[in-house]
Amino acid sequence: MKKYLFILSMVALGLSSCSKTETPPPFDPVAQAKLDDAAIKSYLAAHSNITATKDSSGLYYQVITEGTGSVITNASTVKVSYVGTTLQGAQFDANENYTTALSASTNIITGWKIGVPKIKGGGKILLIIPSALAYGPFGNGPIAPNSVIIFTITVKDVTPVIPAI
């Protein structure tokens, strides 16, 4: 009887240790923003040809060509070509004819909503986007959680949204 009781208690102990999952530490957006900023500064130091400006949002951008076309607002729809890469240079996305609205209700990342209006139609911009303005602690497909990402975007066309009367 003692032998069975011992075996049963060992099985119960083994099963209880299997069911425990370690809780990840809580996400700290302030600490992550500091990590992202340090990573971006390191990237810029290694790429002296980039003279990016830091926006108050934390976004870094470099206007390559301002453009001479229509002014872009958060109410515009834009047709762009873009290339997205990681800080390590791995390309994760590209598109030659992508059309999107920049309004708050669209599912594009916040970094685009802030950065694209810094140029006009025909313009080209480099965006270095901290994780909070990209995919945050969740990541997206090949983009790991808390990743700083880079986009080079050329605006091909701008369609302003005409307010309803």
Summary of the structure (lengths in Angstrom):
residues: 165
radius of gyration: 23.1
end to end distance: 85.5
largest distance: 88.5
contacts: 443
relative contact order: 0.20
helix: 31%
strand: 32%
